[in-house]
């Protein structure tokens, strides 16, 4: 299917994001371990949130930083702004800062998500934006859904004009 087909996602849009507190498990892993790590992280963070007598405030999320063939991955669940916990066993509360984000929703196999990053990156370049932070993904459906929805969000800012 072409990149412009229905499974490639909706159009890129810039939205004002309000910020987010997230309980995450963080680890550096190889690309082929991402799926197993996400399952582990979502179970561990959901348990930690329940142990704190709270509940997730939204769908599971993951942020990635790539270094060659390894990824630094943070994965977990958003929580209420007042949520607190003591960091333990790689679990911590992290912040996703507010600001503008370029957003694209992908519906289809998770293997299509890298194309979403390429589309957002190209869109930003074409529309005068630049990346302004680490992107993240929100998983609206689980892997058991035949055509899961994933929202990719990438912090952005207007690009500074080149000095002459």
HELIX and SHEET records of a PDB file:
HELIX    1   1 UNK A    6  UNK A    8  5                                   3    
HELIX    2   2 UNK A   31  UNK A   33  5                                   3    
HELIX    3   3 UNK A   34  UNK A   51  1                                  18    
HELIX    4   4 UNK A  110  UNK A  112  5                                   3    
HELIX    5   5 UNK A  113  UNK A  126  1                                  14    
SHEET    1   A 4 UNK A  13  UNK A  17  0                                        
SHEET    2   A 4 UNK A  99  UNK A 107 -1                                        
SHEET    3   A 4 UNK A 149  UNK A 158 -1                                        
SHEET    4   A 4 UNK A 129  UNK A 131 -1                                        
SHEET    1   B 8 UNK A  13  UNK A  17  0                                        
SHEET    2   B 8 UNK A  99  UNK A 107 -1                                        
SHEET    3   B 8 UNK A 149  UNK A 158 -1                                        
SHEET    4   B 8 UNK A 136  UNK A 139 -1                                        
SHEET    5   B 8 UNK A  60  UNK A  67 -1                                        
SHEET    6   B 8 UNK A  70  UNK A  79 -1                                        
SHEET    7   B 8 UNK A  20  UNK A  30 -1                                        
SHEET    8   B 8 UNK A  91  UNK A  96 -1                                        
END                                                                             
